[in-house]
Amino acid sequence: MAIDYGDVRVGIALTDPLKIIASGYKTLKNDANLSSAIYEICKEKTVTSIVIGLPYDQNSNIGIAAKKVINQAVNLKEYMDKKEYAVTYFEQDERYTTRDAVTSMRDVKTKRNKKKEVVDQIAAANILREFLSSNYKTPFKFPI
């Protein structure tokens, strides 16, 4: 599973059992029920790994946006730990994934009212696709 955190919406993408194809799955509201919703998807789809898109800045540093994502990831891990659901967490640089998703949607002429929902799923799928094709998998470093 890949997660593309946004201030309002969160895109979720999943891969097939052979880890070949990354597909957008769902867009969730970024609200108080987010960790619970992600947990339910993990249970339903038997997720064993979560790839968190980390929006580094142009200089590959952790800026304000990345700090927000790190806080969201910490909340998710705490929730999953309470539920005793074990997954492995990874990070993936997500720079440009949303921009690329918007470009993709223009190419397939997505309906205007679906764009906001679909863009987050496509961005999450792009994160997952990059992760799957990468030779080096970076474990997510949770703050102590």
C-alpha positions in Angstrom: 0.0 0.0 0.0 1.1 3.5 -0.7 -0.2 6.6 1.0 -0.2 10.1 -0.4 -1.0 12.4 2.5 -2.6 15.8 1.7 -4.0 18.4 4.0 -7.6 17.6 2.9 -7.5 14.3 1.1 -5.3 11.2 1.3 -4.7 9.0 -1.7 -4.3 5.2 -1.3 -2.8 2.9 -3.8 -2.4 -0.9 -3.8 -0.4 -3.4 -5.7 -1.1 -6.9 -6.9 0.2 -10.0 -5.0 3.2 -10.2 -7.4 4.0 -6.6 -6.7 4.1 -5.7 -10.4 1.1 -3.3 -10.9 0.4 -0.2 -8.8 -3.2 1.0 -8.9 -5.1 3.9 -7.3 -7.5 2.4 -4.8 -9.3 5.0 -2.7 -9.3 8.6 -1.6 -10.0 9.2 2.1 -10.7 12.4 4.0 -7.9 13.6 6.1 -9.8 13.8 9.3 -10.0 12.2 12.8 -11.0 8.8 11.3 -8.1 8.5 8.9 -6.0 6.0 10.8 -9.0 3.8 11.4 -9.9 3.9 7.7 -6.4 2.9 6.7 -6.4 0.2 9.2 -9.7 -1.2 7.8 -8.2 -1.3 4.3 -5.1 -3.0 5.6 -7.2 -5.7 7.2 -9.4 -6.2 4.2 -6.6 -6.3 1.7 -4.0 -8.1 4.0 -1.5 -5.3 3.7 2.0 -6.1 4.9 3.9 -3.0 3.9 3.0 0.7 3.8 5.0 3.1 1.6 4.6 6.7 2.8 5.2 9.4 0.2 7.5 12.0 1.8 7.5 15.4 0.1 11.1 16.6 0.4 11.8 20.1 -0.7 13.8 21.0 -3.8 17.1 20.6 -1.8 16.1 17.1 -0.5 15.4 18.5 2.9 12.5 17.9 5.2 10.4 21.0 5.1 7.0 21.9 6.6 5.0 19.6 4.3 7.2 16.6 5.1 6.9 17.3 8.8 3.1 17.2 8.5 3.4 13.8 6.7 5.8 12.5 9.4 3.3 13.4 12.1 0.5 11.6 10.2 2.7 8.6 9.8 3.5 8.6 13.5 -0.2 8.7 14.3 -0.9 5.8 11.9 1.9 3.7 13.4 0.6 4.3 17.0 -3.0 3.4 15.9 -1.8 0.2 14.1 0.4 -0.7 17.1 -2.7 -0.3 19.4 -4.6 -2.6 17.1 -1.7 -5.0 17.1 -1.5 -4.9 13.3 2.1 -5.3 12.2 3.3 -3.8 8.9 6.6 -2.6 7.6 6.9 1.1 6.8 8.9 2.5 4.0 9.3 6.0 2.7 9.4 7.2 -0.9 10.3 10.6 -2.2 7.0 12.0 -3.6 8.2 15.1 -5.3 6.3 15.8 -8.5 3.9 12.9 -8.1 0.8 15.1 -7.8 2.0 17.3 -10.7 2.4 14.1 -12.8 -1.0 12.9 -11.7 -2.6 16.1 -12.8 -0.9 15.8 -16.2 -2.1 12.2 -16.5 -5.6 13.3 -15.8 -5.5 15.9 -18.5 -4.4 13.2 -20.9 -7.3 11.0 -20.1 -9.8 13.9 -19.8 -11.1 13.0 -16.3 -14.4 14.6 -15.5 -14.1 17.9 -13.6 -16.0 16.8 -10.5 -13.9 13.6 -10.1 -10.4 15.3 -10.5 -9.8 16.2 -6.9 -10.6 12.6 -5.8 -8.8 10.8 -8.5 -5.6 13.0 -8.4 -4.7 11.7 -4.9 -5.1 8.1 -6.0 -3.0 8.6 -9.1 -0.3 10.3 -7.0 -0.3 7.4 -4.5 -0.1 4.9 -7.4 2.9 6.9 -8.7 4.6 6.7 -5.3 4.0 3.0 -5.2 5.2 2.4 -8.8 8.4 4.3 -8.1 8.9 2.3 -4.9 8.3 -1.0 -6.6 10.8 -0.2 -9.4 13.4 1.0 -7.0 16.4 -1.2 -6.1 16.8 0.4 -2.7 13.9 0.4 -0.2 14.2 3.1 2.4 12.7 2.1 5.8 10.6 4.9 7.3 12.5 6.5 10.2 10.0 7.3 13.0 11.0 10.0 15.4 11.9 8.7 18.9 
